[in-house]
Amino acid sequence: MDAPAVKYVRAPDGVSLATWSLGSGHALIVMTAIGGDITREWGMPALRHAYERLAGSFQVVGYDMRNYGLSDRGVEWSFEHNVADLLAVVESIQSGPVSIFAATPRPEFSAITFAGRYPERVSSMVLFDPVPDVSYIADDQRVGTILRMKEGDWRTFSDASALMLVGGDQTAADEYADWIFESTTQADYARQWELLDRAPDIRTLLSEVRCPTLVMHRRDNTSPPAAASREVARLIDGAQFVSVPGRSILPFVEEADQVIDRIVDFVDSSTASRLSDDSGPATQGFRTILFTDVVASTPLLTQLRDAKMREVMRDHDAVMEAAVTGHGGRVVKTIGDAFMAEFAVPSAAVEAAIEAQRAIRKKFADSDVPVRVRIGINAGEPIEEDGDLHGASVVIAKRLESAADTNGILVSDVVKQMVTGKDFDFEDRGPVELKGFDEPVRAWAVRWQ
């Protein structure tokens, strides 16, 4: 997937904000932990992987906050400006209500204020390690030590800040240190913390939030502590609280796929619920959904040069598209190194999966690049909106793909029952626990080799 194109949105006070988007369908605005600089983020494997994964389910929209990245620098800054900037970005998307993912106080305070002020514009919100006021962070000894360095050498301060943010991973810390160092200036970074020092207590604002909200907290992170995030969840009517592994303040450094899965599940279910209550253009009908993914693609990406990886993925994409369309299916979307497709006939989906596995094995048999894929198939009545598919049946297909063996095809029991009498060979895998679902799903592995 190529780097997203940068477009500019004009804030009410005339400031130019650099925006970008990936994917299609329901809009998810991602408000990053620092401030943004897509030109640097796309070169960071962890962030690129996160954006591509999220773009597999949504139109992911990001923007460089004022005084950061490619947006205007050295301009006036306040929380009201931040909320107005977010409104300008939302209005530029030209779609219905959006979902918002926000991490750390400055983005979160803006997102919470926005959701309370413009409830008709926000369908759901995910907050990562939120706090009801900045004292939870400012009183932390580690943070205080780092902040006392902000008037000194900018490079040293960037290195120390990054190491604290990522939770000890030196490789990731080096990448984030460069991000901090180059995405803004020392003066503007200091202004950001001065702004946080004047941040409001948002406890009263939390009661104004009406959209479905998920609050996530890093299990081993003490800054902010779990108590702060739990308080935020308690004060938002109906909010859910979940704990995820790790101690990094940044969402996509440790256990990123677990964080992404939680975001996708929650936003998907919230969107499906909203659409089922609307009389808009969304449609439903029985479909068979097929998901594929390249095994261990992130390590593979780090081993290959970008040009070589693009060449490999072009070959992969050609194989997958031929298998899908050759059996009457439709490619719903490509997701970086993954495919989502739909079929009207369940047996056609299974046939396409078998052909894809055989073709991938043949294509890369003599290659020095070990491309291998997993495939998951489910059937149901997903919700269609603007050509994309959403809902629980889609999520189950994706979860089955994740649970499949390398080079494997895993189908739900409903698919297996619907192809009874066809010449397929199945192995019973019994009840399979799928993330985000209370009840296990009986699954069957397709023997194709």
C-alpha positions in Angstrom: 0.0 0.0 0.0 1.4 3.4 -1.0 1.8 6.2 1.4 -1.4 8.3 1.8 -1.6 11.6 -0.1 -1.6 14.7 2.0 -4.4 17.2 1.6 -5.0 20.4 3.5 -8.0 21.6 5.5 -8.5 25.2 6.6 -9.2 25.8 10.3 -11.7 28.6 11.2 -8.8 30.9 12.1 -7.1 30.2 8.7 -4.5 27.7 9.9 -3.7 25.0 7.3 -4.0 21.4 8.7 -2.3 18.5 6.8 -4.8 15.6 6.5 -4.6 12.1 5.0 -6.8 9.0 4.6 -6.5 5.3 3.9 -9.2 2.8 3.1 -12.9 3.3 2.6 -16.2 2.9 4.4 -17.0 4.3 7.9 -14.6 7.1 8.9 -12.3 6.5 11.9 -10.3 9.6 12.9 -7.0 8.6 14.5 -5.6 11.3 16.9 -2.0 10.3 17.6 -0.2 10.4 20.9 2.2 13.2 20.0 0.8 15.4 17.3 1.4 13.8 13.9 3.8 13.8 11.0 2.5 11.3 8.4 5.7 11.6 6.3 7.7 10.1 9.2 4.9 7.8 10.5 4.7 5.9 7.2 8.4 5.0 7.5 7.9 3.4 11.0 6.9 -0.3 10.6 4.7 -0.4 13.7 2.6 2.7 12.8 2.4 1.7 9.1 1.2 -1.8 10.1 -1.4 -0.2 12.5 -2.8 2.2 9.8 -3.0 -0.6 7.2 -4.8 -2.9 9.6 -7.3 -0.3 10.5 -7.8 0.7 6.9 -8.9 -2.8 6.2 -12.1 -2.0 8.1 -12.5 1.7 7.9 -11.6 4.9 6.1 -8.8 5.9 8.5 -8.3 9.7 8.7 -5.4 11.3 10.3 -4.1 14.9 10.6 -1.1 16.7 11.8 -2.2 18.9 14.7 -1.3 22.6 14.5 2.4 23.3 15.2 3.2 19.7 14.1 4.3 17.9 11.0 3.1 19.4 7.7 0.5 21.7 9.4 1.2 25.4 10.0 3.8 26.0 12.7 4.3 28.8 15.2 0.6 29.6 15.3 -1.8 30.3 18.2 -2.7 27.3 20.3 -5.5 26.5 22.8 -7.9 23.7 23.6 -10.7 25.7 21.7 -8.4 25.8 18.7 -7.9 22.0 19.0 -11.7 21.4 19.1 -12.3 23.7 16.1 -9.5 22.0 14.2 -11.1 18.6 14.7 -14.5 20.0 13.5 -12.8 21.3 10.4 -11.4 17.8 9.7 -14.7 16.0 10.3 -16.5 18.4 8.0 -13.9 17.8 5.3 -14.7 14.1 5.2 -18.2 14.7 3.9 -19.8 11.6 5.4 -22.1 10.7 8.2 -21.1 10.5 11.9 -17.5 9.5 12.5 -15.7 7.4 15.0 -12.7 8.8 16.9 -9.6 7.0 18.4 -7.6 9.3 20.7 -4.6 8.6 22.9 -3.0 10.8 25.7 -4.5 13.9 27.2 -4.3 16.6 24.5 -6.0 14.6 21.8 -8.4 12.9 24.3 -9.5 16.2 25.9 -10.2 17.5 22.4 -12.1 14.4 21.4 -14.2 14.3 24.6 -15.1 17.9 24.3 -16.0 17.5 20.6 -18.1 14.4 21.3 -20.1 16.2 24.0 -20.5 19.4 22.0 -21.4 17.7 18.6 -23.1 14.4 19.5 -24.7 14.1 16.1 -21.2 14.0 14.5 -19.7 11.1 16.6 -21.0 7.6 16.3 -18.4 6.0 18.7 -15.2 6.8 20.5 -12.2 4.8 21.7 -9.9 6.4 24.4 -6.5 5.0 25.2 -5.1 5.5 28.7 -7.3 8.6 29.3 -7.2 10.8 32.4 -9.9 13.1 33.9 -7.3 15.7 34.6 -3.6 16.1 34.0 -2.6 15.9 37.6 -2.5 12.1 37.1 0.4 12.6 34.7 2.0 15.8 36.0 2.4 14.3 39.5 4.3 11.3 38.2 7.9 11.3 39.2 9.1 10.0 35.8 7.2 12.6 33.9 8.5 15.4 36.2 12.1 14.3 35.6 11.6 14.3 31.8 9.8 17.7 31.8 12.6 19.3 33.8 14.8 18.5 30.8 12.7 20.2 28.2 14.6 23.5 28.4 17.9 21.8 27.8 19.3 20.0 24.8 16.4 19.2 22.4 18.0 15.9 21.1 18.5 14.6 24.7 15.0 15.6 25.7 13.5 13.8 22.6 15.5 10.6 23.4 14.4 10.6 27.0 10.8 11.4 26.2 10.6 8.6 23.6 12.1 6.0 26.0 9.5 6.8 28.6 6.7 6.7 26.0 7.5 3.3 24.5 8.0 1.6 27.8 11.7 0.5 27.4 11.9 -0.8 23.8 15.1 0.8 22.6 14.6 0.2 18.9 11.1 1.7 19.0 12.4 4.5 21.3 15.0 5.5 18.7 12.2 5.8 16.0 9.9 7.8 18.2 12.8 10.0 19.4 13.4 11.0 15.7 9.7 11.6 15.4 9.5 14.0 18.3 12.7 15.7 17.3 11.6 16.4 13.7 7.8 16.7 13.9 7.9 19.9 15.9 10.2 22.4 17.6 11.4 22.6 21.1 9.5 25.8 21.6 6.2 24.4 20.4 6.7 21.2 22.4 7.2 23.3 25.5 4.0 25.3 24.6 2.2 22.0 24.4 3.0 21.2 28.0 2.1 24.7 29.1 -1.2 24.2 27.4 -1.7 20.9 29.3 -0.8 22.7 32.6 -3.9 24.9 31.9 -6.1 22.0 30.9 -9.6 21.9 32.3 -10.9 19.2 34.6 -13.0 17.3 32.2 -15.2 15.4 34.7 -18.2 17.5 33.9 -17.7 17.1 30.2 -17.6 13.3 30.4 -21.2 13.2 31.5 -22.1 15.0 28.2 -20.7 12.2 26.1 -23.6 10.2 24.6 -21.9 8.0 22.0 -20.8 4.4 22.7 -17.3 4.7 24.2 -14.5 2.2 24.9 -11.8 3.0 27.4 -8.6 1.1 27.1 -5.7 0.9 29.6 -2.3 -0.6 29.5 -2.2 -3.3 32.2 1.3 -2.5 33.5 1.3 1.3 32.9 1.3 3.4 36.0 1.4 6.8 34.3 -1.5 7.2 34.0 -2.7 4.6 36.5 -5.6 2.3 35.9 -7.6 4.3 38.4 -7.6 7.4 36.1 -8.9 5.5 33.1 -11.5 3.7 35.2 -12.8 7.0 36.5 -13.1 8.2 32.9 -15.1 5.1 32.0 -17.3 5.4 35.1 -18.2 9.0 34.2 -19.3 8.3 30.6 -22.7 6.7 30.6 -22.5 3.1 29.3 -18.8 3.2 28.6 -16.8 -0.1 28.5 -13.4 -0.5 30.1 -10.8 -3.1 28.9 -7.2 -3.8 30.0 -4.6 -4.7 27.4 -1.1 -6.0 27.9 2.0 -3.9 28.1 3.2 -0.7 29.7 3.8 1.7 26.7 1.9 4.9 26.7 1.7 4.6 22.9 -1.0 2.3 21.5 0.8 0.7 18.6 4.2 -0.2 20.1 3.4 -3.2 22.4 0.8 -5.9 21.5 -0.4 -3.6 18.7 -2.7 -6.3 17.1 -4.6 -6.8 20.3 -5.2 -3.0 20.5 -6.2 -2.9 16.9 -8.5 -5.9 17.2 -10.3 -4.2 20.1 -10.7 -1.0 18.2 -12.1 -2.8 15.1 -14.5 -5.0 17.1 -15.9 -2.0 19.1 -16.2 0.4 16.2 -17.7 -2.3 13.9 -20.3 -3.3 16.4 -21.2 0.3 17.3 -21.5 1.1 13.6 -23.6 -1.9 12.8 -25.9 -1.1 15.7 -26.3 2.5 14.5 -27.0 1.4 10.9 -29.6 -1.1 11.9 -31.5 1.7 13.5 -31.2 4.0 10.5 -33.2 4.0 7.3 -30.2 5.1 5.3 -28.5 3.4 2.3 -27.1 0.5 4.2 -28.3 -2.9 2.8 -28.2 -6.5 4.1 -28.3 -9.9 2.4 -26.7 -13.3 2.8 -23.1 -13.4 1.8 -20.1 -15.6 2.3 -17.1 -13.6 3.5 -13.5 -14.6 2.9 -10.5 -13.0 4.7 -6.8 -13.7 3.9 -3.6 -12.4 5.5 0.1 -13.0 4.9 1.7 -14.8 7.8 4.3 -12.7 9.7 4.2 -9.9 7.2 5.7 -7.3 9.5 9.0 -9.3 10.1 9.0 -9.9 6.3 8.7 -6.2 5.6 11.7 -5.5 7.8 13.8 -8.0 5.9 13.1 -6.7 2.5 13.7 -3.4 0.8 10.5 -1.5 0.0 10.8 -2.0 -3.7 11.2 -5.8 -3.3 8.3 -6.0 -0.9 6.0 -4.1 -3.4 7.1 -6.5 -6.1 6.3 -9.5 -3.9 2.9 -8.1 -2.9 2.0 -7.4 -6.5 2.5 -11.1 -7.2 0.5 -12.0 -4.1 -2.3 -9.6 -5.0 -2.6 -11.0 -8.6 -2.9 -14.5 -7.3 -5.6 -13.6 -4.8 -7.6 -11.5 -7.1 -7.6 -14.2 -9.8 -8.7 -16.9 -7.3 -11.6 -14.6 -6.1 -12.9 -13.3 -9.4 -12.4 -16.7 -11.1 -15.0 -18.2 -8.8 -17.5 -15.4 -9.1 -16.4 -13.5 -6.0 -15.9 -9.8 -5.5 -12.8 -8.3 -3.9 -14.3 -6.0 -1.2 -11.0 -4.4 -0.3 -7.3 -5.0 0.0 -5.8 -4.3 3.4 -2.1 -3.9 2.9 -1.0 -7.5 2.9 -4.6 -8.9 3.2 -7.7 -9.4 1.2 -11.4 -9.3 2.0 -13.8 -10.8 -0.5 -17.5 -11.8 -0.7 -19.3 -14.6 -2.6 -22.9 -15.4 -3.2 -22.3 -19.1 -3.1 -20.5 -20.7 -0.1 -18.9 -23.5 -2.1 -17.4 -20.9 -4.5 -15.6 -19.2 -1.5 -14.1 -22.6 -0.4 -13.0 -23.4 -3.9 -11.4 -19.9 -4.3 -9.6 -20.4 -1.0 -8.2 -23.8 -2.1 -7.1 -22.4 -5.5 -5.5 -19.4 -3.8 -3.5 -21.6 -1.4 -2.3 -23.8 -4.2 -1.4 -20.9 -6.4 0.5 -19.1 -3.7 2.5 -22.2 -2.9 3.3 -22.6 -6.6 4.1 -19.0 -7.2 6.6 -18.8 -4.3 7.9 -22.3 -4.4 11.3 -21.3 -5.8 11.4 -17.9 -4.3 13.6 -16.7 -1.5 10.6 -14.8 -0.1 8.5 -17.2 2.1 5.1 -15.9 1.4 2.4 -18.0 3.2 -1.2 -17.1 3.9 -4.0 -17.9 6.3 -7.6 -17.8 5.2 -10.9 -17.6 7.2 -14.4 -18.0 5.8 -17.8 -17.3 7.4 -21.3 -16.7 6.1 -24.1 -14.4 7.4 -25.9 -11.2 6.7 -23.3 -8.4 7.0 -24.3 -4.7 6.6 -23.2 -3.2 3.3 -22.4 0.5 3.1 -20.7 2.2 0.1 -19.5 -1.2 -1.1 -17.9 -2.2 2.2 -19.1 -4.8 4.6 -19.5 -4.5 8.4 -20.9 -6.4 11.3 -20.4 -9.5 13.4 -20.3 -12.0 10.5 -17.4 -10.0 9.0 -15.5 -9.9 12.2 -15.9 -13.7 12.7 -14.4 -14.3 9.2 -11.4 -12.2 10.2 -11.1 -14.0 13.6 -11.2 -17.4 11.8 -8.4 -16.2 9.5 -6.3 -15.3 12.6 -7.0 -18.7 14.2 -6.1 -20.7 11.0 -2.8 -22.5 10.6 -0.1 -21.2 8.4 -1.2 -22.2 4.8 -4.5 -23.1 6.4 -8.2 -22.5 5.6 -10.6 -22.3 8.5 -14.3 -22.1 8.0 -17.2 -21.7 10.4 -19.7 -24.4 11.0 -22.4 -22.6 9.1 -20.2 -22.7 6.0 -19.4 -26.3 6.4 -23.0 -27.2 6.7 -23.9 -25.3 3.6 -21.4 -27.1 1.4 -22.4 -30.6 2.6 -22.4 -33.0 -0.3 -19.6 -31.0 -2.1 -16.3 -32.7 -2.7 -14.4 -31.0 0.2 -12.4 -32.6 3.0 -12.8 -31.1 6.4 -11.1 -31.6 9.8 -13.2 -30.8 12.9 -11.4 -28.2 15.0 -14.2 -28.1 17.6 -15.2 -24.9 19.4 -12.7 -22.1 18.8 -12.5 -19.1 21.1 -12.6 -15.9 19.0 -11.6 -12.5 20.3 -14.5 -10.2 21.1 -17.1 -13.0 21.2 -18.4 -14.5 24.4 -19.3 -17.9 22.8 -16.8 -20.0 20.9 -17.5 -20.8 17.2 -17.2 -24.3 15.9 -14.7 -24.4 13.1 -13.5 -26.7 10.4 -10.1 -26.8 8.7 -10.2 -27.5 4.9 -7.7 -30.2 3.8 -6.5 -29.0 0.5 -2.9 -30.2 0.0 
